[in-house]
Amino acid sequence: MVKKNIEISELIEKAREKDQKAFNTLLNTYWSDVFRFQLSMADNEDEAEDITIKTFSKAFDKIHLYNDKYNFKTWLISISKNIFLDHIRKQRTTTISLNKKESEAYKIFDESPSPEDQLIIEQNLVQLLNYIKQLKPHYQEIINLRYFREMSYKEMADQLNEPMSNIKVKLLRAKKLLAQIIEKSSNN
């Protein structure tokens, strides 16, 4: 894991320039910190995971606003805390907004296949389906939509009625978890 401040600063700069690998590294570096924080707040694993995804989605959308004077992890945790508080408020009130438009987060560009994509492409289909079945249902769905139904991020966002930035972060997480499952089973 990358923890040195200089390396994190470099990753943040690259992420500001929309470098996909920098986003992936930041996500992998801080995922468990944010998830643990959310789990302590939400006390529900699925809710904590959902809010963690939203946290990274918002952070990547607003990374240009990050102030280098502060610790990046602290910034992520404060975003996560605010999303959690908003989530609690929404549970308490059911307000209907007539012209609510989801703003489309900046695009995390599709590039050549990442190592996770390469693993997905190279695996035997039957074995791959068995691996996918080990994921939580919402991750199974996102993998299915992207790789088997070949939907674009926009089509997936429309079908799942979620912001495109959430779809991208969920897909990143699903691919990482799937790669871990595949790697673990190949080591056995």
C-alpha positions in Angstrom: 0.0 0.0 0.0 1.1 3.5 -0.8 1.3 5.7 2.4 4.2 8.1 1.9 3.0 11.7 1.7 5.1 12.4 -1.3 3.6 9.5 -3.2 0.1 10.3 -2.1 0.6 13.9 -3.3 1.8 12.7 -6.7 -1.2 10.4 -7.0 -3.6 13.2 -6.1 -2.0 15.4 -8.8 -2.3 12.6 -11.3 -5.9 12.0 -10.2 -6.6 15.7 -10.8 -5.5 15.1 -14.4 -8.0 12.2 -14.5 -5.3 9.4 -14.4 -7.3 6.2 -14.0 -4.4 4.3 -12.4 -4.0 7.1 -9.8 -7.7 6.8 -8.9 -7.4 3.0 -8.6 -4.4 3.3 -6.3 -6.0 5.9 -4.1 -9.2 3.8 -3.9 -7.2 0.7 -3.0 -5.1 2.6 -0.5 -7.9 4.2 1.4 -10.9 1.9 0.8 -10.5 -0.1 4.1 -10.0 3.1 6.2 -13.2 4.7 4.8 -15.1 1.4 5.0 -14.1 0.8 8.6 -15.2 4.3 9.5 -18.6 3.7 7.8 -19.0 0.3 9.4 -18.5 2.0 12.8 -21.2 4.6 11.9 -23.7 2.5 10.0 -23.3 -0.9 11.8 -24.6 -2.5 8.6 -22.0 -3.9 6.1 -24.1 -3.2 2.9 -25.0 0.3 3.9 -21.3 1.0 4.9 -20.1 -0.3 1.5 -22.7 1.8 -0.4 -21.7 4.9 1.5 -18.0 4.1 1.0 -18.7 3.8 -2.8 -20.5 7.2 -2.7 -17.6 8.7 -0.8 -15.0 7.8 -3.4 -17.3 8.8 -6.2 -17.8 12.2 -4.7 -14.1 12.5 -3.7 -13.0 11.7 -7.3 -15.6 14.1 -8.7 -14.4 16.9 -6.3 -10.7 16.1 -6.1 -9.8 19.5 -7.7 -11.2 21.0 -4.4 -8.9 19.0 -2.2 -6.5 21.3 -0.1 -3.0 19.8 0.2 -2.7 21.4 3.7 -4.9 18.6 5.0 -4.4 14.8 5.2 -6.1 13.1 2.3 -7.5 10.4 4.5 -9.0 13.0 6.8 -10.6 14.7 3.8 -12.1 11.4 2.6 -13.4 10.6 6.1 -15.1 14.1 6.3 -16.8 13.5 2.9 -17.9 10.1 4.2 -19.2 11.5 7.4 -21.2 14.1 5.5 -22.6 11.5 3.1 -23.6 9.4 6.1 -25.4 12.3 7.8 -27.2 13.1 4.5 -28.2 9.4 4.3 -29.6 9.6 7.8 -31.5 12.8 7.1 -33.0 11.2 3.9 -34.2 8.2 5.9 -36.0 10.5 8.3 -37.7 12.6 5.7 -39.2 11.6 2.4 -39.1 14.7 0.3 -39.9 14.5 -3.4 -38.0 16.8 -5.7 -39.7 17.3 -9.1 -36.7 18.5 -11.1 -33.9 16.5 -9.5 -31.2 15.9 -12.1 -28.2 13.8 -11.2 -25.1 15.7 -12.3 -22.8 13.5 -14.3 -19.4 13.1 -12.6 -16.4 13.7 -14.8 -15.6 10.6 -16.8 -13.1 8.1 -15.6 -11.9 7.0 -19.0 -12.0 3.5 -20.2 -8.4 2.5 -21.1 -6.7 -0.6 -22.2 -7.6 -3.5 -20.0 -6.4 -3.3 -16.4 -4.9 -6.4 -14.8 -8.4 -7.1 -13.4 -9.9 -6.8 -16.8 -7.3 -9.1 -18.2 -8.0 -11.7 -15.6 -11.7 -11.5 -16.4 -11.1 -11.8 -20.2 -8.6 -14.8 -19.9 -10.6 -17.0 -17.5 -12.6 -19.9 -18.6 -16.3 -18.8 -18.8 -17.7 -21.5 -16.6 -15.1 -21.0 -13.9 -15.5 -17.3 -14.2 -19.2 -17.6 -13.6 -18.5 -19.6 -10.5 -16.1 -16.9 -9.3 -18.7 -14.2 -10.0 -21.3 -16.1 -8.0 -19.1 -15.7 -4.9 -19.6 -11.9 -5.1 -22.4 -10.1 -3.4 -25.5 -9.8 -5.7 -25.0 -6.1 -6.5 -21.5 -6.8 -7.6 -22.6 -9.8 -9.7 -25.1 -7.5 -11.4 -22.6 -4.7 -12.2 -20.2 -7.3 -13.7 -23.0 -8.9 -15.7 -24.2 -5.6 -17.1 -20.7 -4.4 -18.1 -19.0 -7.6 -19.4 -21.8 -9.9 -20.4 -24.4 -7.5 -21.6 -21.7 -5.0 -22.7 -23.5 -1.9 -21.5 -21.9 1.5 -21.3 -21.5 3.3 -18.0 -24.4 5.5 -19.0 -26.7 2.6 -19.9 -25.8 1.0 -16.6 -26.5 4.2 -14.7 -29.9 4.5 -16.4 -30.8 0.9 -15.7 -29.7 0.9 -12.1 -31.0 4.5 -11.5 -27.7 5.6 -10.0 -25.2 8.3 -10.8 -22.6 7.3 -13.3 -19.8 8.0 -10.8 -21.3 5.4 -8.4 -21.4 2.8 -11.2 -17.7 3.4 -12.0 -16.6 3.0 -8.4 -18.8 -0.1 -7.8 -17.3 -1.6 -11.0 -13.8 -0.8 -9.8 -14.6 -2.5 -6.5 -16.3 -5.5 -8.1 -13.3 -6.1 -10.4 -10.9 -5.9 -7.5 -12.9 -8.3 -5.4 -13.3 -10.7 -8.3 -9.6 -10.6 -9.0 -8.9 -11.4 -5.3 -11.3 -14.4 -5.5 -9.6 -15.6 -8.7 -6.1 -15.2 -7.3 -7.0 -16.9 -4.0 -8.5 -19.9 -5.8 -5.5 -20.2 -8.2 -3.2 -20.3 -5.2 -5.1 -23.2 -3.7 
